[in-house]
Amino acid sequence: MAASASRRPSPSAASRLSIGQVLEILRDEFPELAHSKLHYLENEGLITPERTAAGYRKYSREDVDRLRFVLRAQRDRFWPLKVIKEHLLEHGVDSEVTSIASLPGPSSTLQAVRLDRRGLARQAAVDEDFLLELEQFGLLAEGALFYSATELEIVTSARDLADEGLHPRHLVMLRTSAEREAHMIRSVARSRSRSGDSAARGEAEDFTRDLGESMITLHGAVLRTKLRED
């Protein structure tokens, strides 16, 4: 076992955990999780950590389990917080997100993965030259140590298109369009993130994700409409 893994705390190792320890526990599954997200979920009533006399947050095992459920429901099923809260009130965290009724978003079928470069190539059934080509045309970030389900989806989709004659060099327009859409979404979401307010930053992160999913849905619908035109 790696030294870092052996030092990693577990919910059972202590009765209460600091926010830093909670982030460390969940880092492998949710590498982008930040303090602001936890503060936002607390403000929304999804988690209720205890407070010390000095005002520091302390999390129980139940808090961590509840937080993991909330994050999986958002990531895997794209549930809005209202739906998650209603489910928790009725069922708690006993049921798995993947086995209960959902309001699936466009990316709801993605599963959590963490792949190195060799693993990415193997899972997508491509070679190193293809990954380099994707990087050359800006479809895959250069220098990454690990890749998520999103990168795997990019590579496999680009592979399928290449098999039909649409190679990465043909997809620059798609990348440029995505960059413009992302810039537009971030501009709208920025007004919700007040400097120094960590909960507001967490709200902005969720708002950005929801806008992105709506944009993906709209893009797909418009493309299907255009493909039906004579």
N, C-alpha and C positions, 0 to 999 in steps of 0.2 A: 504494500500500500504506500502511495506517495506520502511524503512528509506533510504536504499541505492538506491532504485528505484526512490524515490522522489527527491534525490539529483542529479540524473543522468541528464546531460544536453541533450537538444534536439536541432536539427539543427535550429529550429525556435526560440530558446531561446536567441540567439545572432546572430549578422550579420556574425561573423567570429569565428571559433573554433580553439583551439590549437590542436596539434597532439594527446596529451593525452586525450582531450575531445572526439576526433573522435574515438580513440580506445575504450573509455568507452561506447560510443553510440553503437558500433558494437560488443561489447564483448559477449553479449548473443548469437548472431548468429555465430560469428567467434571468439571463445575463444582463439585461438592460434595466432591471428593477432598481429603483432609486428611492432615497428617503422621501422625495416629493410625492411619489406614488403612494407610499404607505400613509403619509400625512393626509393625502386626498381621500383615500379609502376610509380613514378614521373619521374625517369630517363628514363623509357621506353615511356614516353609521354601519359600514360593513365590518369593521373590526373595532374592538374597544380595549386597547391595552391598558393595564394599570399604570398609575403614575406614582413615583416615589415622592417623598416629602420635598425633594429638591425639584420636582417637576419632570424627571426623566421617565420616558416610556419604558415599560417592562412587559414583555410578551410571554404568554403561557403556551404550552403545547397546543391547546385548543385554538389559540389565536393563530398559530402558524398553520395548523390544518385548515382553518377557515380561510386564511389568506391564500393558501395554495389553491383551494377550491375556487375562490373568486378569480384568481389570475388565470386558471385553466379555463373557466367558463368564458372569460373575455377572449383569451387567445384561441381556443379550439372551437368555440361555438359563437363567438361574437355577440354574446348576450349583453344587452344594456344593463346598467347597474340596477335599475328598477326591477328587472326580471330576476336578477341574481338575488336581490334582497328578498323578494317574494318567495323564491324557492328556498332560501335558507330559513325563512320564518316557518315554512310548511314542512320541510324535509331535513333541515340541517345539512351537514356535510357527509351523510352516510352513503349517498349514492354518487356514482361516478358521473362526471360531466358527459362522458361519451355514451352513457347508457340511458340518459333521460331525454324527455322531449326538449326540442331546441328550436331556436330561431336562427337557422344557419345563415352565415354571411358568405360572400363569394369565396373566402379562403378557409371555410370551416373544415375542409377535409385535410388540411395540412397537419402533419404530426410533428411533434418536437424532435429535432435531430441536432446533433453537433458532430460535424465531420471535419477531419483534416483534408488536405488537398487530395491525397491519394484516395481517401474514402469517398470524397465527392465525385471524383472521376469514375470510381468503381460503381457507385450507386447509380450514376447517370449513364453509365456505359459509354463513356467518351474517353479520348486520350488527352494527354497533356497539351498537345498542339491546339486542340479545340478550346481548352480552357484559356490558353494564351490568346487565341483569336477573340474570345469573348472579352477578355481584359483589354485588348487592343482597341476595340470599338466601344468600350465603356459600358458593357452589359454586365460585367462582373468586376468587383472592386479588386484592385491589385494589392498584394502584400498581406492578405488576410491569413490568420493562423487557423481559424476555424470557420465553418460555414453552417448556416441554419437551413431549415426547410425551405425558406424563401429562395436562397441561392440554389438549392437543389432543384426547385421548380423552374427557376430561370434556365439552368443548364439543360434540363430534360426537355423543356419546351423549345429552346433554341436548337437542340439536337433534332427534334421532330421536324422543325421547320427546315433545317439544313438538309434533312433526308428528302425533302420535297423541292429543294433547289433554292430556298431562301436562307442564305448564309448570314452569319453575323454582320458582315459589311452592309447587307441590305436592311438591317434593323436599326440603323442609326436614327432614322426618323422616329421610330417608336421610343427609343431612349430619350431623345430630345423632347418629345411630347410628354413623357412621364416626368422629366425634370421640370418642365413648365407647370404641370399640374401640381407637383409637390410644392413648388414655390408659391403657387396661388393658395394652396391649403395652409401652408405655414404662415402666410401673411394674414389670413383670416383668423387662425388660431392664436397668433401672437398677442392679439388684444386681450386674450383671456388669461395671459400669464403675467401677473404683476411682479415686478422685481421684489425679491425678498420674501415673497409669499409662497412657501413650498407647496401648500395645498392647491393653490391656483395653478402652479406649474403642473401638478399631477392632473388637474382637471383639463388643462390644455393638451396634455399628452393623450388623454382619452378622447377629447374632442377631435384632435388631429387624426387619430385612428378611425373614428367613426366617419369623418368626412372622407377619408381615403377609401373606405369600404363603399360609401355611396358613390364616389367617383368611379370606382371599379365597376359597380353595377351599371351605372349610366353608360360608361364606355362600352361595356359588353352589349348592352341593349341597342345602342346606336350602331355599333358594328354589325350586329345581326340584321338590323333594319337595312343598312346599306348593302349588305350581301344579298338581300332579297330583291333589291331593285334590278330592273332589266338594264 
